[in-house]
Amino acid sequence: MEPKRIKDNFEGPSWSNRIFFYFCLFSSILIILMIILCFFAVLNIDLALFGTSQYTAEELHNIGFYDNERYLLSALVQSLAATIALVITLSLVAVQLAAQSYSARVIDVYKRNPDMWILLCIYIITIFYGLGLTKIIGLDILGNYMEGAILVAYFMGFFAFVCLVPYMLKTLDLLKPSTVITLLTKEITKEKVLEHIQNDDDIDETDPVQPIIDIINGALERNDYETVRNGLKGISGSLINISDKNNLNGDDGTKIVDHVASHIGRFGMHAIDRQNENATFSTIISLEQVGKEAAEKNPSASRRSVDMLGFIGTKATEKRFEVASERAAKALGNVETRMIVKNEESWAVSFLREMGVEAAKQNIDNVSWETVISLKKIGLEAIQQNAKGMVNTILDAIFDIGKEAIENQLFITPPTSKTALESLAEKANKQELYDIEKYALNKANNLENELLDINKGYC
């Protein structure tokens, strides 16, 4: 078995993995104990192993053996009961702290934690076994095997205490946001998302995406960027897993993408309101992943992602989030290009025009430049697909951005806009779209004239 697979079997959160882990732990302790007992047996040290004692039950009773064992068993049972009570109390405190820090919905994560229930079962079995043994000890019910039964009780008590170590490590691990997010992402499935959408009018907590949104909203308030990034990656990654397993075709696929993109988009708008550009940037990355995945499987489903990217990009530009705005422009170009290949269109061009013009007004040259580059990329693909109406809209958008950039004396965007128009004209010529070529060259000449007029005004 591969090392990674062995590790997954031990550390996996499923019931089968955890039962396998505790079984291996039990077996290891038992083997070690048997080796020790056999070693003492070879040395002829009488440990009264499983009915091999040289004393009879009556003789053991007379020498007070059973009284001593009864006291020890009673002490063991009491210590086990006190320990499990303390462990349960501390576990509930940990759950309460996690619920306060993240979301009340994470309580379900702890309820589904197999370690707690397995540990509880181990302690219950051990305690009641010890109580039963205490009751019958000295009654000669098991005869010479009573000593072996007592040894089993001690072994189970020792095993129960050892189990506290992995349980505490697992509980502490569950307090980490990354662990909780990983477990919650496994709940984001096609069936659960559609079930929530279908029952949206009901008062319930069936939305599998909302708990992660709650966690990253709390992390945003604490400026915990790593948790925000992990949460967004988990949500977008879950959608990709759904796409790989079930595809995203049809109305169901559109509903799922809309639901996920809306959640991410609303968080992105909240991040902008909180003046957190890092969180906004991560939101844009996640929306781009969602949009690109949907564009490959169900192009019409990408529209919500494009809308959210456009809203966030426009608002980020207004807030002068240069890095986030530039990334949003690039993301819009990437998603829209894939949609055009599948003969699907969205509002990406309008958003890019709005972002580019706003960036030029605010003298953010790199953002307006990126919008022109994205529009050029979309335009080249639109010409390839013979989408004439869209190409004309793109040419107008590039011209408007270039003109605004010239008026605001930007350095990079004006020549880039002119070059983009000329490149689109060249592509149109190759595709024998001569009316598009003529229109593009006319826009390029007008832009050059605008630039000359501005330069003359400063001479």
C-alpha positions as CSV (number, residue, x, y, z in Angstrom):
1,M,0.0,0.0,0.0
2,E,1.3,3.5,-0.9
3,P,2.5,5.7,2.0
4,K,0.0,8.4,1.0
5,R,-2.9,6.0,1.0
6,I,-1.9,4.6,4.4
7,K,-1.8,8.2,5.7
8,D,-5.2,8.9,4.3
9,N,-6.6,5.7,5.9
10,F,-5.3,6.9,9.3
11,E,-6.1,10.6,9.0
12,G,-9.3,10.6,6.9
13,P,-12.4,12.1,8.6
14,S,-14.7,9.2,7.6
15,W,-16.1,6.7,10.0
16,S,-14.3,3.8,8.3
17,N,-10.9,5.6,8.5
18,R,-11.2,6.5,12.1
19,I,-12.4,3.0,13.1
20,F,-9.5,1.6,11.2
21,F,-7.2,3.9,13.1
22,Y,-8.4,3.0,16.5
23,F,-8.4,-0.7,15.6
24,C,-4.7,-0.4,14.6
25,L,-4.0,1.4,17.9
26,F,-5.8,-1.3,19.9
27,S,-3.9,-4.0,18.0
28,S,-0.6,-2.3,18.5
29,I,-1.1,-1.9,22.3
30,L,-2.3,-5.5,22.5
31,I,0.7,-6.9,20.7
32,I,3.1,-4.9,22.9
33,L,1.3,-6.1,26.0
34,M,1.4,-9.7,24.9
35,I,5.1,-9.5,24.1
36,I,5.8,-8.1,27.6
37,L,3.6,-10.8,29.3
38,C,5.3,-13.5,27.3
39,F,8.7,-12.1,28.4
40,F,7.7,-12.3,32.0
41,A,6.3,-15.8,31.5
42,V,9.6,-17.0,30.1
43,L,11.3,-15.6,33.3
44,N,8.9,-17.8,35.3
45,I,7.3,-14.7,37.0
46,D,3.7,-15.6,38.0
47,L,1.4,-13.1,36.5
48,A,-1.7,-15.4,36.6
49,L,-2.2,-15.3,32.9
50,F,-5.7,-16.4,31.8
51,G,-6.4,-19.2,34.2
52,T,-2.8,-20.5,34.5
53,S,-2.5,-19.4,38.1
54,Q,-1.2,-22.0,40.6
55,Y,-3.9,-20.8,43.1
56,T,-7.5,-21.9,43.2
57,A,-10.3,-19.3,43.4
58,E,-10.9,-20.1,47.1
59,E,-7.2,-19.6,47.9
60,L,-7.2,-16.3,46.1
61,H,-10.3,-15.2,48.1
62,N,-8.7,-16.2,51.3
63,I,-5.5,-14.3,50.7
64,G,-7.5,-11.1,49.9
65,F,-6.7,-11.1,46.2
66,Y,-10.2,-10.4,45.0
67,D,-10.7,-7.5,47.6
68,N,-7.6,-5.8,46.2
69,E,-8.7,-6.3,42.6
70,R,-12.2,-5.0,43.5
71,Y,-10.7,-1.8,44.9
72,L,-8.5,-1.3,41.9
73,L,-11.3,-1.9,39.4
74,S,-13.5,0.5,41.3
75,A,-10.8,3.1,41.2
76,L,-10.3,2.5,37.5
77,V,-14.0,2.8,36.7
78,Q,-14.3,6.0,38.7
79,S,-11.2,7.6,37.0
80,L,-12.6,6.6,33.6
81,A,-16.0,8.2,34.4
82,A,-14.4,11.4,35.7
83,T,-12.1,11.6,32.7
84,I,-14.8,11.1,30.1
85,A,-17.0,13.7,31.9
86,L,-14.1,16.2,31.8
87,V,-13.4,15.4,28.2
88,I,-17.0,15.9,27.1
89,T,-17.2,19.2,29.0
90,L,-14.0,20.5,27.4
91,S,-15.2,19.3,24.0
92,L,-18.4,21.2,24.3
93,V,-16.5,24.3,25.3
94,A,-14.3,23.9,22.2
95,V,-17.5,23.6,20.1
96,Q,-18.9,26.7,21.7
97,L,-15.7,28.7,21.0
98,A,-15.6,27.5,17.4
99,A,-19.3,28.5,16.9
100,Q,-18.6,31.9,18.3
101,S,-15.5,32.4,16.2
102,Y,-16.8,31.0,12.9
103,S,-20.4,30.2,12.7
104,A,-23.1,28.3,14.6
105,R,-23.3,26.1,11.6
106,V,-19.9,24.5,12.3
107,I,-21.6,22.6,15.2
108,D,-22.6,20.1,12.6
109,V,-18.9,19.5,11.8
110,Y,-18.3,18.5,15.4
111,K,-21.4,16.4,15.5
112,R,-20.1,14.4,12.5
113,N,-16.7,14.0,14.1
114,P,-16.3,10.2,14.5
115,D,-13.6,10.4,17.1
116,M,-15.9,11.8,19.8
117,W,-18.5,9.0,19.4
118,I,-15.8,6.3,19.1
119,L,-14.1,7.5,22.2
120,L,-17.5,7.7,24.0
121,C,-18.3,4.1,23.0
122,I,-14.8,2.9,24.2
123,Y,-15.3,4.5,27.6
124,I,-18.9,3.3,28.0
125,I,-17.9,-0.3,27.2
126,T,-14.9,-0.2,29.4
127,I,-16.8,1.4,32.4
128,F,-19.7,-1.1,32.2
129,Y,-17.3,-4.0,31.7
130,G,-15.4,-2.9,34.9
131,L,-18.7,-2.4,36.8
132,G,-19.9,-5.9,35.8
133,L,-16.6,-7.4,36.7
134,T,-16.6,-5.7,40.1
135,K,-20.1,-7.2,40.7
136,I,-19.1,-10.8,40.0
137,I,-15.6,-10.8,41.3
138,G,-15.1,-13.3,44.1
139,L,-18.3,-15.2,43.2
140,D,-16.3,-17.9,41.4
141,I,-18.4,-17.5,38.3
142,L,-15.5,-17.5,35.9
143,G,-13.3,-19.8,38.0
144,N,-9.6,-19.5,37.3
145,Y,-10.4,-17.3,34.3
146,M,-11.4,-14.5,36.6
147,E,-7.7,-13.3,36.6
148,G,-7.7,-13.1,32.9
149,A,-10.9,-11.1,32.9
150,I,-9.4,-8.7,35.3
151,L,-6.4,-8.3,33.1
152,V,-8.7,-7.5,30.2
153,A,-10.3,-4.8,32.3
154,Y,-6.9,-3.2,33.0
155,F,-5.9,-3.4,29.4
156,M,-9.2,-1.8,28.3
157,G,-8.7,1.0,30.8
158,F,-5.2,1.6,29.6
159,F,-6.4,1.6,26.0
160,A,-9.1,4.1,26.9
161,F,-6.6,6.5,28.4
162,V,-4.3,6.2,25.4
163,C,-7.2,7.0,23.1
164,L,-7.3,10.4,24.7
165,V,-4.1,11.4,22.9
166,P,-5.3,11.1,19.3
167,Y,-8.7,12.4,20.3
168,M,-7.3,15.6,21.7
169,L,-5.0,16.1,18.7
170,K,-8.0,15.6,16.4
171,T,-10.1,18.1,18.4
172,L,-7.3,20.7,18.4
173,D,-7.0,20.2,14.7
174,L,-10.7,20.8,14.3
175,L,-10.3,24.2,15.9
176,K,-8.2,25.3,12.9
177,P,-10.3,27.2,10.3
178,S,-8.5,25.3,7.4
179,T,-9.6,22.0,8.8
180,V,-13.2,23.1,9.3
181,I,-13.3,24.5,5.8
182,T,-11.9,21.3,4.3
183,L,-14.6,19.3,6.0
184,L,-17.4,21.8,5.0
185,T,-16.3,21.7,1.3
186,K,-17.0,18.0,1.3
187,E,-20.7,18.9,2.0
188,I,-20.9,21.0,-1.2
189,T,-22.4,18.5,-3.6
190,K,-24.7,18.8,-6.5
191,E,-27.6,17.1,-4.7
192,K,-27.3,19.3,-1.6
193,V,-27.0,22.6,-3.5
194,L,-30.1,21.7,-5.6
195,E,-32.0,20.6,-2.6
196,H,-31.3,24.0,-0.9
197,I,-32.3,25.9,-4.1
198,Q,-35.5,23.9,-4.3
199,N,-36.4,24.5,-0.6
200,D,-35.2,28.1,-0.5
201,D,-38.5,29.4,0.9
202,D,-38.3,27.1,3.9
203,I,-36.7,28.0,7.2
204,D,-33.8,25.7,7.3
205,E,-30.0,25.5,7.2
206,T,-29.5,23.3,4.2
207,D,-27.2,25.7,2.2
208,P,-23.8,23.9,2.1
209,V,-22.0,27.0,0.9
210,Q,-23.3,29.4,3.7
211,P,-21.2,28.0,6.6
212,I,-17.9,28.7,4.6
213,I,-19.2,32.2,3.8
214,D,-19.8,32.8,7.5
215,I,-16.3,31.7,8.3
216,I,-14.6,33.9,5.8
217,N,-16.9,36.8,6.7
218,G,-15.6,36.5,10.2
219,A,-12.1,36.1,9.0
220,L,-12.5,39.3,7.0
221,E,-13.4,41.2,10.1
222,R,-10.3,39.9,11.8
223,N,-8.1,40.6,8.7
224,D,-7.3,36.9,8.6
225,Y,-6.4,36.8,4.9
226,E,-5.2,33.2,4.9
227,T,-8.6,31.9,6.1
228,V,-10.4,34.0,3.5
229,R,-8.3,32.6,0.7
230,N,-8.7,29.0,1.9
231,G,-12.5,29.5,2.1
232,L,-12.8,30.9,-1.4
233,K,-10.5,28.2,-2.8
234,G,-12.6,25.6,-1.1
235,I,-15.9,26.9,-2.6
236,S,-14.5,27.2,-6.1
237,G,-12.7,23.9,-5.8
238,S,-16.0,22.2,-4.8
239,L,-17.7,23.6,-7.9
240,I,-14.9,22.2,-10.0
241,N,-15.4,18.8,-8.3
242,I,-19.1,18.9,-9.0
243,S,-18.3,19.7,-12.6
244,D,-15.9,16.8,-12.9
245,K,-18.3,14.3,-11.4
246,N,-21.7,15.4,-12.7
247,N,-21.0,18.0,-15.4
248,L,-22.8,21.3,-15.3
249,N,-25.1,20.9,-18.3
250,G,-28.7,22.0,-18.3
251,D,-30.7,24.1,-15.9
252,D,-29.3,22.3,-12.9
253,G,-25.8,23.3,-13.8
254,T,-26.8,26.9,-14.3
255,K,-28.6,27.0,-10.9
256,I,-25.5,25.6,-9.2
257,V,-23.1,28.0,-10.8
258,D,-25.4,30.9,-10.2
259,H,-25.7,30.0,-6.5
260,V,-22.0,29.6,-6.0
261,A,-21.1,32.7,-8.0
262,S,-23.6,34.8,-6.1
263,H,-22.2,33.8,-2.8
264,I,-18.7,34.6,-3.8
265,G,-19.7,37.8,-5.5
266,R,-21.6,39.1,-2.5
267,F,-18.5,38.4,-0.3
268,G,-16.4,40.3,-2.8
269,M,-18.6,43.3,-2.6
270,H,-18.4,43.1,1.2
271,A,-14.6,42.9,1.0
272,I,-14.5,46.1,-1.0
273,D,-16.8,47.9,1.5
274,R,-14.3,46.8,4.2
275,Q,-11.4,48.3,2.1
276,N,-9.7,44.9,1.9
277,E,-8.0,44.6,-1.5
278,N,-6.4,41.2,-0.7
279,A,-9.8,39.6,0.0
280,T,-11.1,41.3,-3.2
281,F,-8.3,39.9,-5.2
282,S,-8.9,36.4,-3.9
283,T,-12.6,36.8,-4.7
284,I,-11.8,37.7,-8.3
285,I,-9.6,34.6,-8.6
286,S,-12.3,32.3,-7.4
287,L,-15.0,33.9,-9.7
288,E,-12.6,33.5,-12.6
289,Q,-12.2,29.8,-11.8
290,V,-15.9,29.3,-11.5
291,G,-16.5,31.2,-14.7
292,K,-13.9,29.4,-16.8
293,E,-15.1,26.0,-15.5
294,A,-18.7,26.8,-16.4
295,A,-17.7,28.2,-19.8
296,E,-16.2,24.8,-20.7
297,K,-19.2,22.8,-19.6
298,N,-22.2,25.1,-19.8
299,P,-21.3,28.5,-21.3
300,S,-24.6,30.2,-20.4
301,A,-24.0,29.4,-16.8
302,S,-20.9,31.7,-16.9
303,R,-23.0,34.8,-17.1
304,R,-23.5,35.2,-13.4
305,S,-19.7,34.9,-12.8
306,V,-19.1,37.5,-15.5
307,D,-21.7,39.8,-13.9
308,M,-20.1,39.4,-10.4
309,L,-16.7,40.0,-11.9
310,G,-17.9,43.1,-13.6
311,F,-19.6,44.5,-10.5
312,I,-16.6,43.8,-8.3
313,G,-14.1,45.1,-11.0
314,T,-16.1,48.3,-11.5
315,K,-16.4,49.0,-7.8
316,A,-12.8,48.1,-7.2
317,T,-11.7,50.6,-9.8
318,E,-13.8,53.3,-8.2
319,K,-12.1,52.5,-4.9
320,R,-8.7,52.6,-6.7
321,F,-7.8,49.0,-5.9
322,E,-5.3,48.9,-8.7
323,V,-4.1,45.3,-8.4
324,A,-7.7,43.9,-7.9
325,S,-9.1,46.0,-10.7
326,E,-6.3,44.9,-13.1
327,R,-6.9,41.2,-12.2
328,A,-10.7,41.7,-12.7
329,A,-10.2,43.1,-16.2
330,K,-7.9,40.1,-17.1
331,A,-10.4,37.6,-15.6
332,L,-13.3,39.1,-17.6
333,G,-11.2,38.7,-20.8
334,N,-10.4,35.1,-20.0
335,V,-13.9,34.1,-19.2
336,E,-15.6,35.9,-22.0
337,T,-13.1,34.5,-24.6
338,R,-14.0,31.0,-23.6
339,M,-17.7,31.9,-23.8
340,I,-17.3,33.2,-27.3
341,V,-15.7,30.0,-28.4
342,K,-18.9,28.3,-27.3
343,N,-21.0,30.9,-29.2
344,E,-22.1,32.6,-25.9
345,E,-22.0,36.3,-25.0
346,S,-22.3,38.3,-21.8
347,W,-21.9,41.8,-20.5
348,A,-18.2,41.6,-20.2
349,V,-17.5,44.1,-22.9
350,S,-19.7,46.7,-21.2
351,F,-18.1,46.1,-17.8
352,L,-14.6,46.4,-19.4
353,R,-15.5,49.6,-21.1
354,E,-16.9,51.1,-17.8
355,M,-13.8,50.0,-15.9
356,G,-11.4,51.3,-18.5
357,V,-13.0,54.7,-18.7
358,E,-13.2,55.0,-14.9
359,A,-9.6,54.0,-14.6
360,A,-8.5,56.6,-17.2
361,K,-10.5,59.3,-15.3
362,Q,-8.6,58.3,-12.1
363,N,-5.3,58.2,-14.0
364,I,-4.8,54.5,-13.2
365,D,-2.9,53.7,-16.4
366,N,-2.2,50.0,-15.8
367,V,-5.9,49.2,-15.2
368,S,-7.1,51.0,-18.3
369,W,-4.3,49.4,-20.3
370,E,-5.4,45.9,-19.0
371,T,-9.0,46.6,-20.0
372,V,-7.9,47.4,-23.6
373,I,-5.8,44.2,-23.7
374,S,-8.7,42.1,-22.6
375,L,-11.1,43.8,-25.1
376,K,-8.5,43.1,-27.8
377,K,-8.4,39.4,-26.8
378,I,-12.1,39.1,-26.8
379,G,-12.3,41.0,-30.1
380,L,-9.9,38.7,-31.9
381,E,-11.9,35.7,-30.8
382,A,-15.2,37.4,-31.8
383,I,-13.8,38.1,-35.3
384,Q,-12.8,34.4,-35.5
385,Q,-16.4,33.4,-34.7
386,N,-17.8,36.1,-37.1
387,A,-19.7,37.9,-34.2
388,K,-19.9,41.2,-36.1
389,G,-22.2,43.0,-33.7
390,M,-20.0,42.2,-30.7
391,V,-16.9,43.3,-32.6
392,N,-18.4,46.7,-33.3
393,T,-19.2,47.1,-29.6
394,I,-15.6,46.1,-28.7
395,L,-14.2,48.7,-31.2
396,D,-16.3,51.4,-29.7
397,A,-15.2,50.4,-26.2
398,I,-11.5,50.5,-27.0
399,F,-11.9,53.9,-28.7
400,D,-13.8,55.3,-25.7
401,I,-11.1,54.1,-23.3
402,G,-8.3,55.4,-25.5
403,K,-10.0,58.8,-25.9
404,E,-10.5,59.1,-22.1
405,A,-6.9,58.1,-21.6
406,I,-5.7,60.8,-24.0
407,E,-7.8,63.5,-22.3
408,N,-6.3,62.5,-19.0
409,Q,-2.7,62.4,-20.4
410,L,-2.1,58.8,-19.7
411,F,1.1,57.3,-21.2
412,I,0.5,53.6,-21.9
413,T,-3.2,53.3,-22.7
414,P,-3.5,55.6,-25.8
415,P,-0.9,53.9,-28.0
416,T,-2.1,50.5,-26.8
417,S,-5.7,51.4,-27.8
418,K,-4.6,52.4,-31.2
419,T,-2.5,49.3,-31.7
420,A,-5.4,47.1,-30.5
421,L,-7.7,48.7,-33.1
422,E,-5.2,48.1,-35.8
423,S,-4.7,44.5,-34.7
424,L,-8.4,43.9,-34.9
425,A,-8.5,45.5,-38.3
426,E,-5.8,43.2,-39.5
427,K,-7.6,40.1,-38.1
428,A,-10.8,41.3,-39.8
429,N,-9.0,41.6,-43.1
430,K,-7.8,38.0,-42.8
431,Q,-11.3,36.8,-42.1
432,E,-12.5,38.9,-45.1
433,L,-14.7,41.0,-42.8
434,Y,-13.9,44.2,-44.7
435,D,-16.6,46.3,-43.1
436,I,-15.2,45.5,-39.7
437,E,-11.7,46.3,-41.0
438,K,-12.8,49.6,-42.3
439,Y,-14.6,50.5,-39.0
440,A,-11.6,49.5,-36.9
441,L,-9.2,51.5,-39.0
442,N,-11.5,54.5,-38.9
443,K,-11.6,54.3,-35.1
444,A,-7.8,54.0,-35.0
445,N,-7.4,57.1,-37.2
446,N,-9.9,59.0,-35.0
447,L,-7.9,58.1,-31.9
448,E,-4.7,59.2,-33.6
449,N,-6.3,62.5,-34.5
450,E,-7.4,62.9,-30.9
451,L,-3.9,62.3,-29.7
452,L,-2.5,64.9,-32.2
453,D,-5.1,67.5,-31.2
454,I,-4.2,67.1,-27.6
455,N,-0.5,67.4,-28.4
456,K,-1.1,70.5,-30.4
457,G,-3.0,72.0,-27.5
458,Y,0.1,71.6,-25.3
459,C,2.5,73.0,-27.8
